Amino acid sequence: MARVSTDALPEPTTESTRRVREALGAAGFTADGLLDLLGAPAYAALARGETVPALRATRDGGPLATLTRLFLLQQAVPYRSARAVLPVDALLADRWLERVPGPAEGAEESVSATVDVRPYSGPEGQDWWVVSDSGCAVGGAGGAGGAGGLRVSGDSRDPGDARESGEPGGQGGSGAGRPGADVVLGVGGASTTLAGIMVPTPVDRALDLGAGSGIQALHADRFATHVTATDLNPRALRFTRLTLALSGAAEPELREGSLFEPVADAEPYDLIVSNPPFVISPGARLTYRDGGMAGDDMCRHLVEQAARHLAPGGYCQLLANWEHQEGADWRDRVRSWVPPGCDAWIVQREVQDVTQYAELWLRDAGDHRDGAAAYAARYDAWLDEFAARGTKAVGFGWVTLRRTDAESPSVRAEEWPHPVEQPLGEVIRTHFERQDFLRRTSDAALLEYRFLLADEVVQEQVGAPGAEDPEYVVLRQNRGMRRATTVDTVGAGFAGVCDGTLTAGRILDAIGQLLGEDPAELRARTPESIRLLVEQGFLAPVQD
């Protein structure tokens, strides 16, 4: 895996960065431009870590092909070809590029990129570029050699299809070498998952904890007045600065250090996001993935400490791994991390048994290339560690905290491996708003509210063919979390009438008359069902 030293990283001036950004845009070096150039098969192959189709598609030259070979495929290109599309001398001076002598005396000189520059499509169609170590833009099963981050944000693809369980720095089949301890990865499935769940609320102060190549800071810059980015790895902070500068974002405040230490003296934040080094391993070897704490203590520490750094009403959102231990429910373990005064929504998206988990991350580190004996010894060490801790599996998911200072916080932990519709940031924001509503609203007051059925909810009736009545009725969401819930006849009828016109009580009175049931009894027993439909997002209260 190619990598330049910290001193050799680009040090662009404002003017040269502006010229590079303009050149990339003018040549169509964007997510959409690449799809047009390469075609769907070659484009998809890049996400699998396969570069041959893209190399074939770019061999005839042209500005976009030159940039694709130079920054995406990490190929040397003739100096004259690069000069036709880029301010080459400025980029050589600022260390974006380096000279490559010709194979023979008098042969044409070439240039190569010192970093990976990858087009990235923002959620509102922005053309951004993410800068990382050469060959480290995470992609699919191909790991570091892949094309992660080409076109991933702002679409509705299920992030589970993009390996949410982590971002292997990826030796798995890419042909890259072993990653350095301080390697900085580009965009992968976990990165885009976190960006997709980020609550898109205008805030004053945002914190990207463990910024890496800066993708979360870039997303937060859309709606935060001030963005702070931290990382234990000083090279990562340099890459964050490069990514935001090249993408035209405001320069963030950069702080070096571990976890919350760099911001211990800072004012509270309205938004904290983190894709931390959550891998549970028997030894911290790689800065980008191993936090250096036992088991899932890294993620536990982040959740437990978040509240003291959050402003009232502020959100903390992070990806995490957690252990499934013998004799314990993972939900109880992770719920116990949530600090007082915070509502929480914990979603487990994937579970791997300890053998699958160990194999994934051993391949990530390139240990399978060190010979059978060395690989077996390291594999055995991972299993020894898990056995000693009573760990039978590892879960991956999202944790969102909201500081409410409520006496009775809402802490929900659930398993949801099913497809969802990204982005989910607005869905997450309204989830917490609904918890506020339910907490402050009594059953009696609930019946005085009017409700709206969420968009694209459909009803399914299940029963034997020809039966007069269904055995049960299912309400199913086609947006957001895409939940499904079983309701009875009253619940189905109630939801179907919720158009914001009548109060819940009046609807129940009408249903009681229609079904010949006592309206008072319906009013007494139905609030619990209404609360469930509101909590799961099927119904939204109309706020006058």
TIVO-800988 format. One record per residue (C-alpha): chain; x, y, z negated; residue in three letters. Coordinates in steps of 0.05 Angstrom, whole numbers, always signed. Each point is the difference from the previous one (the first is absolute). Layout:
BEGIN
REC  cadena      px      py      pz  residuo
REC       A       X       Y       Z      ALA
...
***
This chain:
BEGIN
REC  cadena      px      py      pz  residuo
REC       A      +0      +0      +0      MET
REC       A     +33     +65     +23      ALA
REC       A      +3     +56     -51      ARG
REC       A     +39     +64      -6      VAL
REC       A     +29     +26     -65      SER
REC       A     -33     +55     -39      THR
REC       A     +52     +50     +25      ASP
REC       A     -15     -19     +72      ALA
REC       A     -75     +12      -4      LEU
REC       A     -26     +57     +43      PRO
REC       A      +5     +70     -29      GLU
REC       A     -46     +36     +48      PRO
REC       A      -9     +75      +1      THR
REC       A     -70     +29      +5      THR
REC       A     +13     +20     +72      GLU
REC       A     +27     -68     +22      SER
REC       A     -58     -36     -34      THR
REC       A     -50     +44     +35      ARG
REC       A     +34     -14     +67      ARG
REC       A      +0     -75     -12      VAL
REC       A     -74      +1     -20      ARG
REC       A     -17     +39     +63      GLU
REC       A     +41     -47     +43      ALA
REC       A     -33     -62     -29      LEU
REC       A     -69     +29     +10      GLY
REC       A     +15     +25     +71      ALA
REC       A     +23     -69     +21      ALA
REC       A     -61     -34     -30      GLY
REC       A     +40     -37     -52      PHE
REC       A     -63     -11     -41      THR
REC       A     -41     -61     -21      ALA
REC       A     -47     +10     +58      ASP
REC       A     +56     +15     +49      GLY
REC       A     +36     -64     -19      LEU
REC       A     -63     -41     +11      LEU
REC       A      -8     +29     +69      ASP
REC       A     +74     -11     +17      LEU
REC       A      +8     -71     -27      LEU
REC       A     -69     -29     +12      GLY
REC       A     -39     -38     -53      ALA
REC       A     +39     -66      +2      PRO
REC       A     +69     +33      -9      ALA
REC       A     -28     +48     -51      TYR
REC       A     -30     -57     -41      ALA
REC       A     +65     -40      +6      ALA
REC       A     +38     +57     -34      LEU
REC       A     -45      -8     -61      ALA
REC       A     +22     -73      -2      ARG
REC       A     +73     +20      +2      GLY
REC       A     +10     -19     +73      GLU
REC       A     +36     +52     +42      THR
REC       A     +12     -35     +67      VAL
REC       A     -67     +20     +32      PRO
REC       A     +12     +73     -21      ALA
REC       A     +71      -2     +27      LEU
REC       A     -26     -25     +67      ARG
REC       A     -54     +54      +2      ALA
REC       A     +51     +55     -11      THR
REC       A     +57     -22     +45      ARG
REC       A     -20     +45     +59      ASP
REC       A     +16     +63     -39      GLY
REC       A     -37     +66      -8      GLY
REC       A      -4     +47     -61      PRO
REC       A     -48     -43     -41      LEU
REC       A     +37     -64     +16      ALA
REC       A     +66     +33     -20      THR
REC       A     -28     +22     -67      LEU
REC       A     -32     -68     -12      THR
REC       A     +65     -36     +13      ARG
REC       A     +40     +49     -41      LEU
REC       A     -42      +9     -63      PHE
REC       A     -48     -59      +0      LEU
REC       A     +40     -57     +30      LEU
REC       A     +68     +25     -26      GLN
REC       A     +34      -6     +67      GLN
REC       A     +57     +44     +24      ALA
REC       A     -21     +43     +60      VAL
REC       A     +43     +39     +50      PRO
REC       A     +19     +69     -24      TYR
REC       A     -29     +32     +63      ARG
REC       A     -67     -36     -11      SER
REC       A      -4     +24     -71      ALA
REC       A     +20     +71     +19      ARG
REC       A     -58      +2     +50      ALA
REC       A     -51      -6     -57      VAL
REC       A     +36     +21     -64      LEU
REC       A     +46     +56     -24      PRO
REC       A     +55     -52      -5      VAL
REC       A     +58     +44     -23      ASP
REC       A     -41     +28     -57      ALA
REC       A     -22     -70     -20      LEU
REC       A     +72     -25      +1      LEU
REC       A     +20     +59     -44      ALA
REC       A     -57     -14     -48      ASP
REC       A     +15     -75      +0      ARG
REC       A     -66     -24     +30      TRP
REC       A     +43     -32     +54      LEU
REC       A     +70     -26      +7      GLU
REC       A     +44     -10     +60      ARG
REC       A     +12     -70     +29      VAL
REC       A     +62      -6     +44      PRO
REC       A      -7     -34     +67      GLY
REC       A     +21     -73      +6      PRO
REC       A     +59     +20     +43      ALA
REC       A     +44     +61      +7      GLU
REC       A     -36     +51     +43      GLY
REC       A     -68     -34      -9      ALA
REC       A     -60     +43     -15      GLU
REC       A      -8     +19     -73      GLU
REC       A     -64     -19     -37      SER
REC       A     -34     +21     -64      VAL
REC       A     -37     -39     -53      SER
REC       A     -46     +20     -57      ALA
REC       A     +26      -2     -72      THR
REC       A     -71      -9     -27      VAL
REC       A     -66     -31     +21      ASP
REC       A     -52     +52     +21      VAL
REC       A     -69     -30      +8      ARG
REC       A     -63     +33     +26      PRO
REC       A     -58      -2     -49      TYR
REC       A     -72     +21     +12      SER
REC       A     -29     +42     -56      GLY
REC       A     -72      -8     -25      PRO
REC       A     -25     +61     +38      GLU
REC       A     +40     -18     +63      GLY
REC       A     +64     +35     -21      GLN
REC       A     +64     -20     +35      ASP
REC       A     +50     -15     -55      TRP
REC       A     +68     -35      -1      TRP
REC       A     +27     -43     -57      VAL
REC       A     +75      -4      -9      VAL
REC       A     +33     -60     -32      SER
REC       A     +63     -43      +3      ASP
REC       A     +16     -29     +68      SER
REC       A     -39     -64     +11      GLY
REC       A     -41      +9     -63      CYS
REC       A     -68     +23     +25      ALA
REC       A     -38     -58     -29      VAL
REC       A     -42     -42     +46      GLY
REC       A     -42     -62      -7      GLY
REC       A     +33     -67      -8      ALA
REC       A     +62     +27     +34      GLY
REC       A     +18     +42     -60      GLY
REC       A     +48     +57     +10      ALA
REC       A      +6     -10     +74      GLY
REC       A     -74     +13     +10      GLY
REC       A     -39     +61     +21      ALA
REC       A     -40     +16     -62      GLY
REC       A     -33     +68      -1      GLY
REC       A     -12     +11     +73      LEU
REC       A     -75      +9      -4      ARG
REC       A     -27     -20     -66      VAL
REC       A     -30     +60     -36      SER
REC       A     -70     +25     +13      GLY
REC       A     -26     -64     +32      ASP
REC       A     -46     -52     -29      SER
REC       A     +45     -60      +4      ARG
REC       A      -2     -43     -62      ASP
REC       A     +66     +13     -37      PRO
REC       A      +0     -73     -21      GLY
REC       A     +20     -15     +72      ASP
REC       A     +63     +42     -10      ALA
REC       A     +30     -41     -57      ARG
REC       A     -24     +40     -59      GLU
REC       A     +38     -46     -47      SER
REC       A     +64     +39     +13      GLY
REC       A     +49     +29     +49      GLU
REC       A     +54     -52     +10      PRO
REC       A     +62     +38     +20      GLY
REC       A      -1     -57     +42      GLY
REC       A     +48     -46     +22      GLN
REC       A     -55     -49     +19      GLY
REC       A     +16     -11     +72      GLY
REC       A     +21     +69     +22      SER
REC       A     +73     -17      +6      GLY
REC       A     +20     +57     -45      ALA
REC       A     +54      -8     -52      GLY
REC       A      -5      +1     -75      ARG
REC       A     -30     +66     -27      PRO
REC       A     +44     +45     -42      GLY
REC       A     -20     +11     -72      ALA
REC       A     -20     +72     +14      ASP
REC       A     -32     -12     +68      VAL
REC       A     -59     +45     +17      VAL
REC       A     -57     -33     +37      LEU
REC       A     -49     +31     +48      GLY
REC       A     -75     -10      +3      VAL
REC       A     -32     -68     -12      GLY
REC       A     -66     -31     -20      GLY
REC       A      +5     +19     -73      ALA
REC       A     +18     +72     +17      SER
REC       A     -60      +9     +46      THR
REC       A     -46     -34     -51      THR
REC       A     +19     +51     -53      LEU
REC       A      -6     +58     +49      ALA
REC       A     -69     -26     +19      GLY
REC       A     -26      -1     -71      ILE
REC       A     +28     +69     -19      MET
REC       A     -56     +44     -26      VAL
REC       A      -4     +58     +50      PRO
REC       A     -19     +55     -49      THR
REC       A     +34     +68      +3      PRO
REC       A     +47      +5     -59      VAL
REC       A     +53     +47     -27      ASP
REC       A     +54     -50     -19      ARG
REC       A     +15     -69     +28      ALA
REC       A     +55     -49     -18      LEU
REC       A     +28     -56     +44      ASP
REC       A     +35     -46     -50      LEU
REC       A     +53     -42     +36      GLY
REC       A      -6     +37     +65      ALA
REC       A     +43     -45     +45      GLY
REC       A      -5     +27     +71      SER
REC       A     -52     +51     -21      GLY
REC       A     -64     -26     +31      ILE
REC       A     -44     +12     -62      GLN
REC       A     +29     +69     -10      ALA
REC       A     -16     +14     +73      LEU
REC       A     -73     -21     -10      HIS
REC       A      -5     +40     -65      ALA
REC       A     +25     +62     +35      ASP
REC       A     -66      +4     +38      ARG
REC       A     -39     +22     -61      PHE
REC       A     +50     +16     -56      ALA
REC       A     +28     +70     -11      THR
REC       A     +64     -28     -31      HIS
REC       A     +30     -69     +11      VAL
REC       A     +54     -31     -43      THR
REC       A     +37     -63     +23      ALA
REC       A     +43     -42     -46      THR
REC       A     +44     -61     +10      ASP
REC       A     +56     -36     -36      LEU
REC       A     +36      -6     +67      ASN
REC       A     +30     +67     +23      PRO
REC       A      +0     -25     +72      ARG
REC       A     -76      -8      -4      ALA
REC       A      -7     +73     -19      LEU
REC       A     +41     +20     +61      ARG
REC       A     -45     -42     +44      PHE
REC       A     -63     +30     -31      THR
REC       A     +26     +69     +16      ARG
REC       A     +15     -21     +72      LEU
REC       A     -69     -31     +10      THR
REC       A     -38     +60     -25      LEU
REC       A     +44     +50     +37      ALA
REC       A      -6     -37     +66      LEU
REC       A     -75      -7      -8      SER
REC       A      -9     +75     -13      GLY
REC       A     -21      -7     -73      ALA
REC       A     +20     +47     -56      ALA
REC       A     +66     -18     -34      GLU
REC       A     -14     -40     -64      PRO
REC       A     +33      +9     -67      GLU
REC       A     +49     -58      -6      LEU
REC       A     +19     -31     -67      ARG
REC       A     +47     -59     -10      GLU
REC       A     -11     -51     -54      GLY
REC       A     -39     -61     -24      SER
REC       A     -76      -3      -8      LEU
REC       A     -27     +61     -38      PHE
REC       A     +67     +23     -26      GLU
REC       A     +13     +52     +54      PRO
REC       A     -67     +35     -16      VAL
REC       A      +1      -7     -76      ALA
REC       A      +2     +76      -7      ASP
REC       A     -48     +15     +57      ALA
REC       A     -71     +27      -3      GLU
REC       A     -54     -54      +8      PRO
REC       A     -18     -23     +70      TYR
REC       A     -68      -2     +33      ASP
REC       A     +21     -60     +42      LEU
REC       A     +53     -53     -11      ILE
REC       A     +13     -53     +53      VAL
REC       A     +51     -56      -2      SER
REC       A     +20     -60     +41      ASN
REC       A     +50     -23     -53      PRO
REC       A     +52     -56      +2      PRO
REC       A     -51     -48     -26      PHE
REC       A     +32     -67     +19      VAL
REC       A      +3     -48     -58      ILE
REC       A     +68     -33      +4      SER
REC       A     +53     -31     -46      PRO
REC       A     +49     +56     +14      GLY
REC       A      +0     +70     +29      ALA
REC       A     +41      -3     +63      ARG
REC       A     -34     +48     +48      LEU
REC       A     -19     +70     -21      THR
REC       A     -58      +6     +48      TYR
REC       A     -37     -61     -27      ARG
REC       A     +26     -23     -69      ASP
REC       A     -16     +45     -59      GLY
REC       A     +49     -32     -48      GLY
REC       A     -52     -17     -53      MET
REC       A     -25     -69     -22      ALA
REC       A     -62     -28     +34      GLY
REC       A     -51     +53     +16      ASP
REC       A     +25     +49     -53      ASP
REC       A     +17     +51     +54      MET
REC       A     -72      +6     +22      CYS
REC       A     -26      -3     -71      ARG
REC       A     +47     +57     -20      HIS
REC       A     -23     +44     +58      LEU
REC       A     -74     -10     -17      VAL
REC       A     +10     +10     -75      GLU
REC       A     +41     +63      +9      GLN
REC       A     -41     +33     +55      ALA
REC       A     -52     +35     -45      ALA
REC       A     +51     +45     -34      ARG
REC       A     +21     +27     +69      HIS
REC       A     -71     +10     +27      LEU
REC       A     -39     +65      -4      ALA
REC       A     -73      -7     -22      PRO
REC       A     -39     -31     +57      GLY
REC       A     +65     -21     +35      GLY
REC       A     +10     -66     +36      TYR
REC       A     +57     -50      -2      CYS
REC       A      +1     -51     +56      GLN
REC       A     +51     -55      +8      LEU
REC       A     +12     -69     +29      LEU
REC       A     +19     -54     -48      ALA
REC       A     +16     -73     -11      ASN
REC       A     -24     -35     -62      TRP
REC       A     +11     -68     -30      GLU
REC       A     -54     -54      -6      HIS
REC       A     +22     -35     -63      GLN
REC       A     -24     -66     -29      GLU
REC       A     -60      +7     -45      GLY
REC       A     -12     +74     +15      ALA
REC       A     -47     +37     +47      ASP
REC       A     +40     +48     +44      TRP
REC       A     -57     +51      -6      ARG
REC       A      +9      +4     -75      ASP
REC       A     +76      +8      +7      ARG
REC       A      -4     +57     +49      VAL
REC       A     -59     +34     -34      ARG
REC       A     +42      +1     -64      SER
REC       A     +51     +45     +36      TRP
REC       A     -50     +56     +11      VAL
REC       A     +14     +58     -48      PRO
REC       A     -55     +31     -43      PRO
REC       A     -39     +56     +32      GLY
REC       A      +6     -28     +71      CYS
REC       A     -52     -33     +44      ASP
REC       A     +31     -53     +44      ALA
REC       A     -16     -41     +61      TRP
REC       A     +45     -60     +10      ILE
REC       A      -7     -41     +64      VAL
REC       A     +37     -65     +12      GLN
REC       A      +8     -10     +75      ARG
REC       A     +44     -62      +4      GLU
REC       A     +28     -56     -43      VAL
REC       A     +60     -44     +13      GLN
REC       A     +23     -60     -39      ASP
REC       A     +70      +6     -28      VAL
REC       A     +32     -42     +56      THR
REC       A     -30     +43     +55      GLN
REC       A     +20     +63     -36      TYR
REC       A     +72     -22     -11      ALA
REC       A      +7     -22     +72      GLU
REC       A     -26     +67     +26      LEU
REC       A     +50     +41     -38      TRP
REC       A     +59     -47      +7      LEU
REC       A      -8      +6     +75      ARG
REC       A      -7     +75      -8      ASP
REC       A     +69      +3     -33      ALA
REC       A     +30     -45     +54      GLY
REC       A     +16     -55     -50      ASP
REC       A     -23     -53     +49      HIS
REC       A     +61     +19     +42      ARG
REC       A     +51     -17     -54      ASP
REC       A      -3     -75      +7      GLY
REC       A     -46     -53     -28      ALA
REC       A     +35      -7     -68      ALA
REC       A      +1     +74     -15      ALA
REC       A     -72      +8     +22      TYR
REC       A     -22     -58     -43      ALA
REC       A     +36     +27     -61      ALA
REC       A     -33     +68      +7      ARG
REC       A     -68     -31     +13      TYR
REC       A      +9     -42     -63      ASP
REC       A     +18     +62     -40      ALA
REC       A     -65     +34     +22      TRP
REC       A     -41     -61     -21      LEU
REC       A     +37      -5     -66      ASP
REC       A     -18     +72     -15      GLU
REC       A     -73     -11     +17      PHE
REC       A      -3     -64     -42      ALA
REC       A     +32     +35     -60      ALA
REC       A     -54     +54      +4      ARG
REC       A     -57     -48     +11      GLY
REC       A     -14     +32     +68      THR
REC       A     -39     -42     +50      LYS
REC       A     -16     +52     +53      ALA
REC       A     +10     +73     +17      VAL
REC       A     -55     +49     +20      GLY
REC       A      +7     +61     +43      PHE
REC       A     -47     +59      +2      GLY
REC       A     -17     +73     -13      TRP
REC       A      -7     +37     -65      VAL
REC       A     -34     +67      -3      THR
REC       A      -4     +39     -65      LEU
REC       A     -39     +64     -12      ARG
REC       A     +11     +41     -62      ARG
REC       A     -69     +14     -28      THR
REC       A     +14      +3     -76      ASP
REC       A     -65     -38      -7      ALA
REC       A     -15     -35     -66      GLU
REC       A     -26     -61     +38      SER
REC       A     +42      -6     +63      PRO
REC       A     -22     -41     +60      SER
REC       A     +53     -53     +14      VAL
REC       A     -18     -46     +58      ARG
REC       A     +44     -58     +22      ALA
REC       A     -22     -44     +58      GLU
REC       A     +26     -47     +53      GLU
REC       A     -16     +23     +71      TRP
REC       A     +37     -39     +54      PRO
REC       A     -51     +18     +53      HIS
REC       A      +9     +48     +58      PRO
REC       A      -9     +74     -16      VAL
REC       A      -4     +63     +43      GLU
REC       A     +60     +46      -7      GLN
REC       A      +8     +56     -17      PRO
REC       A     -32     -11     -69      LEU
REC       A     +21     +64     -35      GLY
REC       A     -70     +31      +3      GLU
REC       A     -31     -66     -22      VAL
REC       A     +46      -1     -61      ILE
REC       A     -16     +73     -17      ARG
REC       A     -75     -12      +1      THR
REC       A      +8     -64     -41      HIS
REC       A     +27     +41     -58      PHE
REC       A     -53     +53     +10      GLU
REC       A     -52     -54      -7      ARG
REC       A     +31     -24     -65      GLN
REC       A      -6     +71     -27      ASP
REC       A     -73      +2     +20      PHE
REC       A     -17     -68     -31      LEU
REC       A     +37     +16     -64      ARG
REC       A     -38     +65     -13      ARG
REC       A     -69     -25     +25      THR
REC       A     -47     -39     -46      SER
REC       A     -49     -51     +27      ASP
REC       A     -57     +48      -9      ALA
REC       A     +37     +55     +36      ALA
REC       A     +20     -48     +55      LEU
REC       A     -73      -9     +20      LEU
REC       A      -7     +74     +11      GLU
REC       A     +54      +2     +53      TYR
REC       A      -9      -7     +75      ARG
REC       A     +47     -46     +37      PHE
REC       A     +26      -9     +71      LEU
REC       A     +17     -67     +31      LEU
REC       A     +72      +0     +25      ALA
REC       A     +13      +2     +75      ASP
REC       A      +0     -66     +39      GLU
REC       A     -29     -44     -55      VAL
REC       A     -37     -59     +30      VAL
REC       A     -47     -51     -31      GLN
REC       A      +7     -75     +11      GLU
REC       A     -54     -50     -21      GLN
REC       A     +22     -70     -15      VAL
REC       A     -48     -59      -3      GLY
REC       A     -26     -62     +35      ALA
REC       A     -26     +11     +72      PRO
REC       A     -74     +14      +0      GLY
REC       A      -4     +13     -75      ALA
REC       A     -49     +55     -19      GLU
REC       A     +49     +33     -48      ASP
REC       A     +76      +2      +0      PRO
REC       A     +39     -37     -54      GLU
REC       A     +39     +63     -12      TYR
REC       A     +16     +68     +33      VAL
REC       A     +70     +27     +12      VAL
REC       A     +19     +73      +9      LEU
REC       A     +65      +7     +39      ARG
REC       A     +43     +61     +12      GLN
REC       A     +33      +9     +69      ASN
REC       A     +45     +57     -24      ARG
REC       A     +52     +10     -54      GLY
REC       A      +9     -60     -45      MET
REC       A     -52     -39     +41      ARG
REC       A     -32     -29     -62      ARG
REC       A     -59     -46      -2      ALA
REC       A     -48      -9     -59      THR
REC       A     -61     -44     -12      THR
REC       A     -65     +36     -20      VAL
REC       A     -70     -22     -15      ASP
REC       A     -63     +24     +36      THR
REC       A      -6     +61     -44      VAL
REC       A     +74     +18     +10      GLY
REC       A      -5      -7     +76      ALA
REC       A     -64     +40      +3      GLY
REC       A     +29     +54     -46      PHE
REC       A     +64      +7     +41      ALA
REC       A     -39      +4     +65      GLY
REC       A     -41     +59     -24      VAL
REC       A     +58     +41     -28      CYS
REC       A      +3     +57     +50      ASP
REC       A      +9     +55     -52      GLY
REC       A     -73     +20      +0      THR
REC       A     -31     -36     -60      LEU
REC       A     +28     -11     -70      THR
REC       A     +18     -70     -21      ALA
REC       A     -58      -1     -49      GLY
REC       A     -51     +18     +53      ARG
REC       A     +27     -53     +47      ILE
REC       A      -6     -53     -55      LEU
REC       A     -71     +21     -15      ASP
REC       A     -18      -8     +74      ALA
REC       A     +34     -69      +3      ILE
REC       A     -37     -22     -63      GLY
REC       A     -67     +18     +31      GLN
REC       A     +19     -35     +65      LEU
REC       A     +22     -64     -34      LEU
REC       A     -52      +1     -55      GLY
REC       A     +53      +8     -55      GLU
REC       A      -3     +44     -61      ASP
REC       A     +37     +65     +18      PRO
REC       A     +21      +9     -72      ALA
REC       A     +34     -68      -1      GLU
REC       A     +35     +15     +66      LEU
REC       A     +25     +67     -28      ARG
REC       A     +28     -38     -60      ALA
REC       A     +37     -55     +36      ARG
REC       A     +24     +33     +65      THR
REC       A     +51     +53     -24      PRO
REC       A     +53     -55      -8      GLU
REC       A      -8     -19     +73      SER
REC       A      +1     +72     +22      ILE
REC       A     +65     +11     -39      ARG
REC       A     +32     -59     +36      LEU
REC       A     -21     +26     +69      LEU
REC       A     +28     +69     -18      VAL
REC       A     +65     -28     -28      GLU
REC       A     +12     -42     +62      GLN
REC       A     -14     +58     +47      GLY
REC       A     -66     -23     +30      PHE
REC       A     -38     +59     -29      LEU
REC       A     +23     +72     -12      ALA
REC       A     -36     +48     -46      PRO
REC       A     -26     +64     +32      VAL
REC       A     +31     +57     -39      GLN
REC       A     -45     +62      +1      ASP
***
